[in-house]
Amino acid sequence: MITFGKLESQPGSEKKSVVSGEAEKVKCLIIGSGPAGYTAAIYAARANLSPVLYEGIQPGGQLTTTTEVENFPGYPEGVQGPQMMEDFKKQAMRFGTDVRFGIVTSVDFSQRPFKVVVDDEKTIEAQAVIIATGATAKYLGLESEEKFKGSGVSACATCDGFFYKGQDVAVVGGGDTACEEALYLSGICRKVYMIVRKDYLRASKAMQQRVFNTPNIEVLFGHVTKEIVGSNVVEGVILENSKGELVRKDISGFFVAIGHTPNSDVFKPWIETDEQGYIKTIPGSSRTNIPGVFACGDVQDKIYRQAITAAGSGCMAAIDAERFLSEHGLA
């Protein structure tokens, strides 16, 4: 349960101390880029909040690792992920957002103004903070997997499944997410292989039943991915079965569905998260357990994880921040 109200103190001596020295004072600080962070910046800038945005370790977020994006409204011919994020950034800067490169290394949310340290050296004092640090997809760690990212390897079936219409694909994983991805792909693709390391699925019983009842999904229990093969694009996958035998499956799409890691570690001493590390927000808002600190995008969304939903939540965060600052006579 999330509790709200004035924060008097927080337990835990493990909190990293904030760099001493004169701090830069800002009205609204946005941590992270991508659809959520840039959209929050657009709205905050147009509300005259003079936002400062730090892009983080991956400017533009996960979309900078994708190729064609066809499901974002406003791009009828599709758009390359990096180009779309550059468009978002330019729009945020057009209205006056101060976009900077830097990584937040520690925070102190015990009182306002909130203290945020960038790159272990620069201290920012902010009256409102919007967290938009996103999440990082988990991969298997294969060299061939890295080679084919954006050329047949994906961590999002909803984003990229359409490109494999009528083709054979594989999904790695045995949990609910993997089952959801496989079921989604089964409606688009000719054949879906589920590669499961164990001899059972970890997904809920209802989800398992749906998978087993779908004719074009084949579950390969006791199989481990050894290598993804192809020339310029994915053409197949080499698996090792429980007998130690190598098996090849010809596929054109390889979807990794073994989970995401929300980029929330630096905030955990102050901000309430769930067991997976996703930041908790009040339903229907972007508010966290700390008044004046808001969260948007994939760092707080483990269900949809789409660019359009991240952008929508970024809009919510900026509006929530503007209202908060207005209530305190700071907007």
C-alpha positions in Angstrom: 0.0 0.0 0.0 1.2 3.5 -0.8 1.0 6.1 1.9 0.8 9.8 1.3 1.5 12.9 3.3 4.4 15.0 4.5 7.7 13.0 4.7 9.4 13.7 8.1 12.2 11.2 7.8 13.2 8.0 6.1 15.0 5.1 7.8 18.2 3.6 6.5 21.7 4.8 6.8 22.6 3.2 3.5 21.4 6.3 1.6 24.2 7.9 -0.3 25.2 11.3 0.8 24.6 14.2 -1.6 27.6 16.1 -3.0 28.2 19.2 -1.0 28.6 22.7 -2.6 26.2 25.2 -4.1 23.4 23.5 -5.9 21.6 24.5 -9.1 17.9 25.3 -8.3 15.3 24.2 -10.8 11.5 24.2 -10.7 10.9 20.8 -12.4 13.5 18.1 -13.0 12.9 15.2 -15.4 15.1 12.2 -15.0 15.2 10.0 -18.1 14.3 10.4 -21.7 12.3 8.2 -24.1 8.6 8.8 -24.9 7.7 9.3 -21.2 10.4 11.8 -20.4 10.3 13.8 -23.5 6.5 14.0 -23.5 6.6 15.2 -19.8 9.1 17.8 -20.9 6.9 19.0 -23.8 4.0 19.5 -21.4 6.1 20.9 -18.6 7.8 23.4 -20.9 4.5 24.6 -22.3 3.2 25.1 -18.7 6.2 27.5 -18.1 7.8 25.1 -15.6 11.3 25.6 -17.2 12.0 21.8 -17.1 15.6 20.5 -17.0 15.8 16.9 -18.4 18.8 14.6 -17.9 18.8 11.9 -20.6 20.5 9.1 -18.7 22.6 6.3 -19.8 20.5 5.6 -23.0 19.3 8.9 -24.5 16.0 8.1 -26.2 15.4 4.9 -24.2 14.6 1.5 -25.6 13.3 2.8 -28.9 16.8 3.8 -29.9 17.5 0.1 -30.2 14.6 -0.7 -32.5 14.3 -0.1 -36.3 10.8 0.5 -37.8 8.0 1.7 -35.6 4.6 1.4 -37.3 2.2 1.6 -34.4 2.7 5.1 -33.1 0.0 7.5 -34.2 1.1 10.4 -36.4 3.6 8.4 -38.5 1.4 6.8 -41.2 4.5 5.5 -43.1 6.2 4.3 -40.0 9.4 5.8 -38.5 12.8 4.5 -37.3 12.9 4.4 -33.5 16.0 6.6 -33.1 14.4 9.2 -35.5 11.2 9.3 -33.6 13.1 9.9 -30.3 15.0 12.7 -32.0 11.7 14.2 -33.1 10.4 14.0 -29.5 13.6 15.7 -28.2 13.4 18.5 -30.8 9.8 19.2 -29.8 10.7 19.3 -26.1 13.6 21.7 -26.8 11.5 23.9 -29.1 9.4 24.9 -26.0 12.4 25.6 -23.9 13.3 22.3 -22.2 17.0 22.2 -21.1 18.0 18.8 -22.3 21.3 17.6 -20.8 23.4 14.4 -20.9 24.1 13.0 -17.5 23.3 10.1 -15.1 21.6 10.5 -11.8 23.8 8.8 -9.2 22.0 9.6 -5.9 18.9 11.4 -4.6 17.6 12.8 -1.3 13.8 13.0 -1.2 13.6 13.7 2.5 12.4 17.2 2.0 11.8 19.9 -0.6 13.6 21.1 -2.5 14.6 17.6 -3.5 18.4 17.0 -3.9 19.5 15.1 -7.0 23.2 14.4 -7.8 24.2 14.0 -11.4 27.4 12.0 -12.3 28.5 12.1 -8.7 29.5 15.7 -8.9 26.6 18.1 -9.7 23.8 18.8 -7.3 20.4 19.9 -8.4 17.7 21.2 -6.0 14.2 20.6 -7.6 10.8 21.6 -6.3 9.2 18.7 -8.4 10.8 15.6 -9.9 9.5 13.4 -12.7 11.1 10.0 -12.9 11.1 8.5 -16.4 14.0 6.2 -16.3 12.3 3.3 -18.0 13.1 -0.4 -17.9 15.7 -2.6 -19.4 14.7 -5.8 -21.3 16.5 -8.9 -20.1 18.4 -10.8 -22.8 20.1 -14.2 -22.9 23.6 -12.7 -23.3 24.5 -14.4 -26.5 26.8 -12.8 -29.0 24.5 -13.8 -31.9 21.6 -12.3 -30.0 23.4 -8.9 -29.8 24.3 -9.2 -33.5 20.7 -9.6 -34.7 19.0 -7.0 -32.4 16.7 -5.0 -34.7 17.3 -7.6 -37.5 15.1 -10.4 -36.2 15.7 -10.3 -32.4 13.2 -8.4 -30.4 12.0 -8.1 -26.8 8.5 -6.9 -27.7 6.1 -9.0 -29.8 3.4 -6.2 -29.7 5.9 -3.8 -31.2 7.5 -6.0 -33.9 5.3 -9.0 -34.4 3.6 -7.5 -37.5 6.9 -7.7 -39.4 6.8 -11.5 -39.3 3.2 -12.0 -40.5 2.8 -15.5 -42.0 6.3 -16.5 -40.9 7.8 -18.9 -38.3 9.1 -17.3 -35.1 10.3 -18.4 -31.6 9.6 -17.0 -28.1 12.0 -17.7 -25.3 10.6 -17.9 -21.8 8.1 -19.9 -19.7 6.2 -17.3 -17.7 3.1 -15.3 -18.2 4.9 -12.7 -20.4 6.3 -15.4 -22.7 2.8 -17.0 -23.0 1.2 -13.6 -23.8 3.8 -12.9 -26.4 3.4 -16.4 -28.0 -0.4 -16.1 -28.0 -0.2 -12.6 -29.6 2.2 -13.9 -32.3 0.0 -17.0 -32.9 -2.6 -14.7 -34.4 -0.1 -13.2 -36.9 2.5 -15.8 -37.6 2.3 -19.3 -39.2 4.2 -21.1 -36.4 5.3 -20.1 -33.0 7.9 -22.1 -31.1 8.1 -21.6 -27.3 11.6 -22.3 -26.1 11.4 -23.3 -22.4 14.5 -24.3 -20.4 12.6 -26.3 -17.8 10.1 -29.1 -18.3 7.2 -27.0 -17.3 5.7 -23.5 -17.8 5.8 -21.1 -14.9 2.8 -19.2 -16.2 -0.6 -19.3 -14.6 -2.8 -22.3 -15.3 -5.2 -20.3 -17.3 -2.4 -18.9 -19.5 -0.9 -22.4 -19.9 -4.2 -23.8 -21.1 -4.6 -21.1 -23.7 -1.1 -21.9 -25.0 -1.7 -25.6 -25.2 -5.0 -25.1 -26.9 -3.5 -22.9 -29.7 -2.7 -25.2 -32.6 0.2 -23.2 -34.1 2.1 -22.9 -30.9 4.6 -25.7 -30.2 6.2 -25.7 -26.7 9.8 -27.1 -26.7 10.4 -28.1 -23.1 13.9 -28.7 -21.9 15.5 -26.7 -24.7 18.2 -24.0 -24.3 19.2 -21.5 -27.0 22.8 -21.9 -28.1 23.0 -19.6 -31.1 20.9 -17.5 -33.4 22.0 -17.9 -37.0 21.6 -16.0 -40.3 23.4 -13.8 -42.6 22.1 -10.2 -42.4 18.9 -11.2 -40.6 17.7 -14.1 -38.4 17.2 -17.3 -40.4 17.2 -19.9 -37.6 18.0 -20.9 -34.0 20.3 -23.7 -32.7 18.9 -25.3 -29.6 20.2 -27.9 -27.2 17.7 -30.4 -25.8 17.7 -32.3 -22.5 19.7 -35.1 -24.1 22.5 -32.8 -25.2 21.5 -33.0 -28.8 21.6 -29.9 -31.0 18.4 -29.0 -32.9 17.9 -26.3 -35.5 14.6 -24.5 -36.1 14.2 -22.3 -39.1 12.7 -19.0 -38.0 12.8 -15.4 -39.1 11.9 -13.8 -35.7 13.3 -14.5 -32.3 11.5 -12.9 -29.3 13.0 -12.8 -25.9 10.4 -12.8 -23.1 12.3 -13.4 -19.9 11.3 -10.1 -18.2 12.4 -6.5 -17.7 14.3 -4.8 -15.0 12.9 -1.3 -14.1 15.6 1.3 -13.7 14.6 2.3 -10.2 17.5 1.3 -7.9 18.7 4.8 -7.2 15.2 5.8 -6.0 14.4 2.7 -3.8 15.6 4.2 -0.5 12.8 6.8 -0.8 10.2 5.6 -3.4 7.9 2.6 -2.8 8.3 -0.1 -5.4 6.8 -3.5 -5.9 8.7 -6.8 -5.5 10.0 -6.5 -9.1 11.2 -2.9 -8.6 8.5 -1.1 -10.5 7.7 2.3 -8.9 4.2 2.3 -7.3 1.9 5.2 -8.3 -1.6 6.1 -7.1 -4.0 4.5 -9.7 -5.1 7.0 -12.2 -2.1 9.4 -11.5 1.6 9.6 -11.6 2.0 10.4 -7.9 4.4 8.4 -5.8 4.5 8.0 -2.0 6.6 11.2 -1.9 4.5 14.4 -2.6 6.2 16.2 -5.4 7.8 13.2 -7.0 6.1 11.6 -9.9 6.8 8.5 -12.1 5.9 7.7 -15.7 6.7 5.3 -18.4 8.1 1.8 -18.1 9.7 2.4 -14.7 6.1 2.2 -13.3 4.3 0.2 -16.0 4.9 -3.6 -16.2 1.7 -4.3 -18.1 1.6 -2.4 -21.4 5.2 -1.2 -22.0 4.4 0.6 -25.2 5.7 3.9 -26.5 2.2 5.4 -26.8 1.3 4.5 -23.2 4.6 5.8 -21.9 4.0 9.1 -23.7 0.5 9.3 -22.2 1.9 8.7 -18.7 4.5 11.4 -19.4 1.7 13.8 -20.1 0.0 12.8 -16.8 3.2 13.4 -14.9 3.7 16.9 -16.2 0.1 17.8 -15.5 0.4 16.4 -12.0 3.7 18.2 -11.4 2.2 21.5 -12.6 -0.8 21.2 -10.3 1.4 20.3 -7.4 3.7 23.3 -8.0 0.6 25.6 -8.4 -0.8 24.4 -5.1 2.4 25.4 -3.4 2.6 28.7 -5.2 5.6 27.7 -7.3 4.2 27.4 -10.8 
